[in-house]
Amino acid sequence: MIPPSSKEVQLLIPVLNFIARFATQNDSARQAIINIGVLNMVLRIYIIFPAISGSTPEDEDRRLVLRDACRSILYILGQSRHMEAVHTHPACTLWIDCQLQPPGYSVDGPTRLFQDRWAAWRRVETSCVKRRATVICRHSLWKSGSNVNMEACIDLVEFTR
């Protein structure tokens, strides 16, 4: 499990940037990165991402840099001949800010987005689902005022089914 404190996030960013740079070397490097479970690490970062403190401008900058590092990894890995494994991984479906392709709202409608998210959560380890539910409840993602976090709402519906 990745702790959501700023200190750990600060240490994680250079590691992710190194992984992204390494992935640009060749397709064998990208395959090695996929094999060691980087996609699962990106998924776990997504799960705790809302819990990462954004109380100061520096913390918010770290959050954005962390998201961008994850986005870079997904983009680079998604350009390889292993793109199917990347595009179908739950991290790519769940983390809308990092998706390789925008959701098909205009083509499939929001129901397709819900079904894809729910199917992705069913492929994730139970411990990850429990951690996501904890993050949603502890950080009030489902009742954040006028800007309701739709992803959190969709996830809560899935977790209670």
VENFENNOR-V84066 format. One record per residue. N is the residue number from 1. RES is the residue in one small letter. PHI is phi in whole degrees, -180 to 180 (none if undefined). BURIAL is # if it has 24 or more other C-alpha atoms within 12 Angstrom, else .. Layout:
BEGIN
n=N res=RES phi=PHI burial=BURIAL
n=N res=RES phi=PHI burial=BURIAL
END
This chain:
BEGIN
n=1 res=m phi=none burial=.
n=2 res=i phi=-97 burial=#
n=3 res=p phi=-74 burial=.
n=4 res=p phi=-87 burial=#
n=5 res=s phi=-76 burial=.
n=6 res=s phi=-61 burial=#
n=7 res=k phi=-63 burial=.
n=8 res=e phi=-67 burial=.
n=9 res=v phi=-63 burial=#
n=10 res=q phi=-60 burial=#
n=11 res=l phi=-76 burial=.
n=12 res=l phi=-74 burial=#
n=13 res=i phi=-59 burial=#
n=14 res=p phi=-64 burial=.
n=15 res=v phi=-64 burial=.
n=16 res=l phi=-63 burial=#
n=17 res=n phi=-65 burial=#
n=18 res=f phi=-63 burial=.
n=19 res=i phi=-60 burial=#
n=20 res=a phi=-63 burial=#
n=21 res=r phi=-65 burial=.
n=22 res=f phi=-62 burial=.
n=23 res=a phi=-66 burial=#
n=24 res=t phi=-78 burial=#
n=25 res=q phi=-64 burial=.
n=26 res=n phi=-170 burial=.
n=27 res=d phi=-69 burial=.
n=28 res=s phi=-65 burial=.
n=29 res=a phi=-65 burial=.
n=30 res=r phi=-64 burial=#
n=31 res=q phi=-63 burial=#
n=32 res=a phi=-62 burial=.
n=33 res=i phi=-65 burial=#
n=34 res=i phi=-64 burial=#
n=35 res=n phi=-64 burial=.
n=36 res=i phi=-82 burial=.
n=37 res=g phi=94 burial=.
n=38 res=v phi=-62 burial=#
n=39 res=l phi=-63 burial=#
n=40 res=n phi=-67 burial=#
n=41 res=m phi=-66 burial=#
n=42 res=v phi=-62 burial=#
n=43 res=l phi=-61 burial=#
n=44 res=r phi=-67 burial=#
n=45 res=i phi=-65 burial=#
n=46 res=y phi=-57 burial=#
n=47 res=i phi=-61 burial=#
n=48 res=i phi=-92 burial=#
n=49 res=f phi=-52 burial=#
n=50 res=p phi=-65 burial=#
n=51 res=a phi=-84 burial=#
n=52 res=i phi=-70 burial=#
n=53 res=s phi=-59 burial=#
n=54 res=g phi=-126 burial=.
n=55 res=s phi=-75 burial=.
n=56 res=t phi=-118 burial=.
n=57 res=p phi=-58 burial=.
n=58 res=e phi=-66 burial=.
n=59 res=d phi=-63 burial=.
n=60 res=e phi=-65 burial=.
n=61 res=d phi=-62 burial=.
n=62 res=r phi=-62 burial=#
n=63 res=r phi=-59 burial=#
n=64 res=l phi=-67 burial=#
n=65 res=v phi=-66 burial=.
n=66 res=l phi=-63 burial=#
n=67 res=r phi=-61 burial=#
n=68 res=d phi=-65 burial=#
n=69 res=a phi=-65 burial=#
n=70 res=c phi=-65 burial=#
n=71 res=r phi=-61 burial=#
n=72 res=s phi=-63 burial=#
n=73 res=i phi=-61 burial=#
n=74 res=l phi=-63 burial=#
n=75 res=y phi=-64 burial=#
n=76 res=i phi=-63 burial=#
n=77 res=l phi=-66 burial=#
n=78 res=g phi=-71 burial=#
n=79 res=q phi=-91 burial=.
n=80 res=s phi=-87 burial=#
n=81 res=r phi=-73 burial=.
n=82 res=h phi=-100 burial=#
n=83 res=m phi=-58 burial=.
n=84 res=e phi=-63 burial=.
n=85 res=a phi=-63 burial=#
n=86 res=v phi=-75 burial=#
n=87 res=h phi=-65 burial=#
n=88 res=t phi=-95 burial=#
n=89 res=h phi=-70 burial=#
n=90 res=p phi=-54 burial=#
n=91 res=a phi=-59 burial=#
n=92 res=c phi=-73 burial=#
n=93 res=t phi=-79 burial=#
n=94 res=l phi=-80 burial=#
n=95 res=w phi=-88 burial=#
n=96 res=i phi=-60 burial=#
n=97 res=d phi=-64 burial=#
n=98 res=c phi=-114 burial=#
n=99 res=q phi=-61 burial=#
n=100 res=l phi=-72 burial=#
n=101 res=q phi=-131 burial=.
n=102 res=p phi=-65 burial=.
n=103 res=p phi=-61 burial=#
n=104 res=g phi=-85 burial=.
n=105 res=y phi=-56 burial=.
n=106 res=s phi=-75 burial=.
n=107 res=v phi=-90 burial=.
n=108 res=d phi=-101 burial=.
n=109 res=g phi=82 burial=.
n=110 res=p phi=-66 burial=.
n=111 res=t phi=-59 burial=.
n=112 res=r phi=-63 burial=.
n=113 res=l phi=-60 burial=#
n=114 res=f phi=-61 burial=#
n=115 res=q phi=-62 burial=.
n=116 res=d phi=-64 burial=#
n=117 res=r phi=-62 burial=#
n=118 res=w phi=-63 burial=#
n=119 res=a phi=-64 burial=.
n=120 res=a phi=-64 burial=#
n=121 res=w phi=-63 burial=#
n=122 res=r phi=-69 burial=.
n=123 res=r phi=-92 burial=.
n=124 res=v phi=-95 burial=#
n=125 res=e phi=-57 burial=.
n=126 res=t phi=-58 burial=.
n=127 res=s phi=-62 burial=.
n=128 res=c phi=-69 burial=#
n=129 res=v phi=-64 burial=#
n=130 res=k phi=-63 burial=.
n=131 res=r phi=-65 burial=#
n=132 res=r phi=-62 burial=#
n=133 res=a phi=-61 burial=#
n=134 res=t phi=-64 burial=.
n=135 res=v phi=-61 burial=#
n=136 res=i phi=-61 burial=#
n=137 res=c phi=-71 burial=.
n=138 res=r phi=-69 burial=.
n=139 res=h phi=-106 burial=#
n=140 res=s phi=50 burial=.
n=141 res=l phi=-67 burial=#
n=142 res=w phi=-88 burial=#
n=143 res=k phi=-137 burial=.
n=144 res=s phi=-86 burial=.
n=145 res=g phi=85 burial=.
n=146 res=s phi=-73 burial=.
n=147 res=n phi=-99 burial=.
n=148 res=v phi=-64 burial=.
n=149 res=n phi=-78 burial=.
n=150 res=m phi=-63 burial=.
n=151 res=e phi=-60 burial=#
n=152 res=a phi=-63 burial=#
n=153 res=c phi=-62 burial=#
n=154 res=i phi=-62 burial=#
n=155 res=d phi=-66 burial=#
n=156 res=l phi=-61 burial=#
n=157 res=v phi=-61 burial=.
n=158 res=e phi=-63 burial=.
n=159 res=f phi=-68 burial=#
n=160 res=t phi=-97 burial=.
n=161 res=r phi=-80 burial=.
END
